[in-house]
Amino acid sequence: MTPAIVDNSQRIDVNRIGMFVTNTGSFAWDKTTLVAGLEFPRGSGKTAVFAAGPWIGAMVGGETRVALSEYSDEYGPGSMIGGAPDDPSRPEYKVYKLNRVYSSAAERDAALADYNAGAVPHGAPAITVQPDGSLDVPGDQMTWCVYNDADPRSHGNRAGQTQPLGVEVQETFYAYDDPGPLGNTVFLRFKIFNKGANFLEQTYVGLWSDPDVGGALDDLVGADPGRSLGFAYNAYGLDAIYASAAPAVGFDLLRGPLASPSGPPLGLTAITSYINGTDPNDASKSYRALQGLDASGNPFVDPTTGLTTRFMFPGDPLAGTGWIDVTPTDHRFLLGSGPFSLSPGESEDIEYAATTTKFKRSSIVARPPRVRCRQPVSRSRTASRMQTSGAMSASRAGACSAPSSSRRSRSESMRDRCSSNGDPIRPEASAPPWPGPERCGMKQRASSRPSSRISRRAGRL
């Protein structure tokens, strides 16, 4: 029987994003009511992400092991003590929330005393009162919690179900109350410790998300590898929830793991997308997804170039060029970064930004670009290289064909979807209105601002 845990969550609510945070890894999911948990704009009742969470995968003595946070979390609250999970029901393993400014000194002091007594002894950063009476928290509001995967009983997600990795995650989220792009952003910092006895080889970290931009069934996803960004957006001019004002939402890797102690942090090395119902259903497929491989362990094929890639849909949907998603549906996507090694006692700092933006519907491209289903990607080659089973079968067809029935082969689908001259027959849906996924940056306002990679880019998501 899984032990009782402190079922605790908080909500980031200092800017235009309202987002739930839990002490079991998952965020942007309201676990109390099991509904979408990233609201934008805050107070509107409209949501852009249903759920998200960190994934970690590694090889341990030749065995694949993963720790996943999805709809079934494989992390439990609390620290690891002597290589084992501490009691997850201890009250200090809740999610802590601090603001930079409080309405009274008494309210501030009570919140800080609780944080210093419960969080700091377990690795939380020390927070002090500044001369002006404010707290020196990152941003204008922060949350902190700690969780681990060391209890074998927590590994019950069907996409995982391995032995524990032995990792502890100290999580700090923070946000700025800002009138510009930072007001549409929450920063996600994960400090990952190897507190077990295992040497973790070929390790990958990832951020999984189920973006539902308003309605769940009309979304498209994309990748901007140069900016380490994955994003989702509405396919049509009207959405059941947002009407004509559906936002775009993105997750941006700001700092990746170190492949070597003296080298720079890794950027994004993979973006994998799959459709609801085709999720990875075992640990090997989840680990391959972190690597940017299909369920069988093969790289994807960009149908516009015939080249293999570990990034799905890296084209420009605003310009209508390259490999873009043309199948509006209920997507999930996973950002992966690796490989690296993590010895017992070592740690890695990983940071992302979750960011949203509104955009003008006048930017919609009339239809996706024409993509050849034949040379340089022959039908037989495409069929063999894009053939897959399980997790990514429906979404891998990408721009070259609509998803086919599971009873039909990829080659049959290609023949049915392509005209006699080899051009694909496309749905008549409008292409996505993506405004060019710039970083969510702006000029620095005060002493503590996000990384320069964010700050020096003033522009759109």
N, C-alpha and C positions, 0 to 999 in steps of 0.2 A: 504494500500500500504506500502511495506517495505521501510523505509527511505534510502536515498542514503548513501553509506558508502565509506570510503577511501579504494579503491580496491588496496591494496598494498602487495607486496611480495618482499622477498630478496632471495639470493641464497648463501648457505654455499659453499665456493669454496677454502678452504685453504689447503685441503689435497686430498686424492685420491677419496673422495666422493664429488660429486656435487649434492646438494639437495635444492629444493625450500622450503621456509618457508612463510606462510601467516599469516595474522592477524585475521583469522576466525577459527583457530584451525587446519585446514588441513595442512599437509606438505608432502613432497616427491611427490607432484603433481603439475605440471605446469598448473595453472589455466588460464593462458593467452592463451594457445594453446590447453588445455585439453588433454595433453599427459602425459606419465610417467615422474615422477619428481625426482627420485633418480638415478643418473648416476654413474656407476662404471665400469672401472676406469674413473675418470673425464677427459673429453676431448675426450673420445672414441665414444661418441654418443650411447653407449649401456646402458640400464637401467635394474635395478634389482627390483625396487618397483614402482608400478604405483601410489599409493596413500596411505596415512596413517593419523591417527588423534586420539585425546583423546575422550574416552567415559566416562560418569559419569551417574550412576543410583542410585536412592534412593527411599525410601518409605516416603511419606509426608501425615501424617494423614490417613494411610492405602491405599493411592493412589500411584500407580507406576508413577514415573517421571524420564525422562532421558534427557540428553543433548548429542548429537551425532555429530561427525565430520566424514563425509564419503564423498560421492560425493555431498551431500547437507548438508551444515554445519548449525548447530543449535546454533552457537555462532555468535555474532556480535562484531566488534572492539570496544574497549574502556572500561573504568572503570564503576563501578556502584556508583552512588551518591545518598545517602539517600535511598538505597534499590531499586533504579530504574536505568535503563541503561542511561548512558550519550549519548550525540549526537555522533553517530558513524562516522560522516563525519568530525569531528575535525582533523586537519592535524597532531596533535601530536600522533594520534593513529595509525600511520604507523608502519612498522617493521623497527627497528633500527639495524644497523650492525656496529660493531667496530672490528678493527684488533689490535693485540698487537703491531705491528711495522708498521709504515707508511714510505713512501719514503721521506716525508718532515715534518718538524714541523708544517708548515702551514696547510697541509692536515690533520694531526692528530688533531690539535687544533680546526679546523672547525667541524670535525666529533664529537669530544668530547663535544664541546659547544652545538651542536644540540641535542645530547643525554641528556646532563645535563638539558637543558631547556625543552625538551619535554617528556622524558621518566622517569627521576628520580622523578618528582612530582607525578607520577602515580604508584610508587612502584618499579621502576627499581633499581638494586643495584648501589651504587655510584662507579664510576671509576675514578682513579687518574693517574697522570703521575708519573712514577718511576724515580729515579735518572739517570738511563741510557737512559731516553727519551721514554721508552716503556709504554704502558698502562697496568694496572694490571687487564686485562680482564681474565676470566676463559678460559683456552686454548690459542690458537693463534688467534682465531676469535670467535666472539659471535654474536648472534642476540637476540633481546628482543622485545616483544610485549605484549599487554594486550587485553583480550576479555572477554565477558560474555554471559550468556544465558537468561538474564532477560527480553528481549523483546519477548512477546508471538508470535509476527509475524515471528520471526526467526525459530520457531519450526515447520518446514514444511517437514522435512524428513519423509517419510512414515514409517520408522522404529522407529520413535519417536512420534512427534505430541502430546506431553503432555504440560501441563502448565510448566512454568519455574521452575527450581530448585532454582534459585537465587544465582548462583555461578559466581565468577570472577576468571579468570585464568591468572596469570602472568607467562609468558613463557620465559625461557632462554635456548637457544641452543648454544652449543660450540663445537669446534673441535680443534685438534692438528695437526700441520704440522710435521709429524713424519715418519721416514723411516720404523718403525715397525708396529705392529698391531694397535696402536692408530691412525695411518694414514689412517686406513680403518674404522674409527668409528666417529660417531657424538653423543654427549651426549644431552639428552632431559630432561630438568628440568621443572616441572609444579608446581607452587605454587597455590593451590586451596583454595579460600576463600568462606565461606558462608556469603554473604553480604545481604541476604534477611532476611525475618522474619520467615522462616520455619525451624523447627528442622528436619534435614535430618537423618532418621533412616535407618539401614540396607543398608548403602551406599557402593557402589563398584566403583572403578576406573578401567579403561581399556585402552588398546592401540589397536586400530583396524588397520589392514593393508591389502592391496591388493598386495601381492608380485607377480610380473611377472618377473621371472628370465629370461630375454631375451624374448623368446616366452611365451605367456600366457597360452598355453594349455598343457604344458608338465611338470608342476611343481608338487612337492610333499611337504608336510609340516610335521613338527614333533614338539615334546615338550621334554624338559629336565627339569622336575620340580625341581630337585635338584639344578639346576643353575638358576632357574626362567627365563628360556629361551624358546622362540618359534622361529622356524626357517623354512626356505623354501629353496628348492634346485631343481635342474633339474633332471628329471627322467632318462634321456638317455645320451649316450656318445656324442651326437651332439645336438646343439640347433640352431634354425633358426637365432638367433642374435649373440650369443657368439661363435658359432661353438663348438669346443672342450674345450673351456676355460670358461664355465659358472661358476659363483661364487655361493656360498651359502650366504644367508642373514639372519640375526637374530635380534630379539628385546629382550633385556635383562632387566628385572626389577632389578635395583640396590638398590632402596629404595622405599618401599611400605608405605602405610598409617599406622598410629598407631591405633590398636584396643583398647588400653587403654593408658592414659597419661604416666604411669610408665612402660609400656611394650615395647618390641622391635618392630621395624617396621614389618608389615606383609610381607611375601614373596608373590610369585605368588600362587594364590589359584585356578586358572582355566585357561585352554587353550581350546578354542572352535574353531573348523574349519567348514567352510561350502563352498559349491561350488557356483560359479556364477550362479545366477538364483534361488537359494534357500535361499537368504538372509532373515534375520528377516524382517517381514513386519508389525510389530506393536511394541509398547513399551514394552509389556509384554514379547515378545519373545527376544527383545534386552536385557532386564534386566535379563532374564534367561540365556542368552548367557554369560553375565558378571559373572554369578554365576557358570558357568560350567555345565549348565543343557540344555537339549534339548528343543525343542519348546513347548513340553507339560509339562515341569517342572520336568522331570525325569533325574537322573544322567545317564551318558553313561555306557556301559558295555564293559570292556576289553575282547574281544573274545578269548584271549589266556589264561585268568585266570578265567573268569566268574565273576570277581569282579566288583563292581561299581567304577567309577572314575570320576573326574571332569577334567581330562586331556586327551585330544584326542591325540593318536599316541605318547605315551611316550616311545616306544621301541627304540632300538639302530639300526638304519638302516645300519650302517657300519658293525656291526656284524651280522645283519639279525635276531635279536632276539626281542621278545616282540611284542607289537601291533604297527605296522608301517603302514604308508600310502602306498598303492599300486595302487592308482587310479590317474595317471597323468592327470591333468586338470587345470582349472583356479580356484585356491583356494583363499579364504580369511581366516585370522585367527585373533583371539581376545584374548589378555592377560587380565585376570581379577584378581583383588586383593580386598579382603574385607571379612566380612563386618566390618564397623566402623560407628560411629556416628559423625555428624558434626553440632554443635549448631551454631546459629547466632553469628558472630564475630570470629569463630574459623577458622583455616586453616590447611592444610596438604601439606607437601612437598613430591613430587613424582619424581623419576628420573629413566630414562631408558637409554640404549645405543642402537643405531642402528649401526650394524656392519656387515661387509662383509669380505669374504675371497675367495681366489682362492684355488683350490685343485687339486690333481692329479686324473685323470680318472682311473688310475690303481687300485684305492681303491674300485672300484665298486664290490659289491657282485653280484654273478651270478643271484640269484633269492631270493625273500623273503622267510622267514622261513615257514615251514608247520604249519598251525594253524587248530586245530580241530573245526569243526562246530558242533560237538555233545558234549558229556560230556567232561569237567564239565559244558559246556554251552549247554543245550539241544536246539534242534531246536525250540520247542514250547516256551521255556523260552527266547531264544534269540529273537524270533519273537515278543513276548509280551513286552519285556523290551527295545528292540531297535526300536519298532514301533514309528514313529513320523510323524508329519505333518508340512508343511511349511518350516521353515528356514533351519533346519539341516537334512532333510530327506535323501538327496542324499549322504552326506558325512559320516553319522553315520555308514553305513555298514562297513566302514573301511577295515580291513584286511580279513574279513570273506566272503565278497562277493563284486562284482562290483555293481555299482548303478543300480537299477531296474527301470522299467517304473513306472511312478506315478499311472498307472492303476492297477498295480499288488501289491499284499500284500507282506510283508517281508517274510512270511513263504513260499510263492510260489517261491520267488527269492532264498531263501536258498535251497529249494529242487533242483532247477535248477542248482545252482552253486556248489553243493556238490556232490561228487561221492558216490557210494554205501557204501563205508566204512566210510563216514563222513568227508573225507578230502576235502578242498575247491579246486575248479578248478580255477587256477590263470592265469592271462594274462602272456604272455611270456616276458614282459618288464623287463629290468634290474632293480635291486634294486638301491636305491639312493647312491651316493658316499659321505656320510657324514663323515668328518674326525674327529669326536669326538668333540662336541661343547664346547671347553674350552673358558674361558673368554678372552676378547681381551686385556690382560695385558702385562706390561713390566716394567722394572725398572724405578724408578722415575728419571726424567731428570732435573727438576727445582723445584722452590719453590711450585708452584701450580699444582698439578696433580690430576687425578681422584681418586675416592674412593679406599681404600685399597683392596676392593673386586675385583676391576679390576686390580690394580697395581701389586698385589702379584701373579697373575696367568699369567706367560709367557707361551703362547701356542697358539693353534689354536682356531678359533671360535668354 
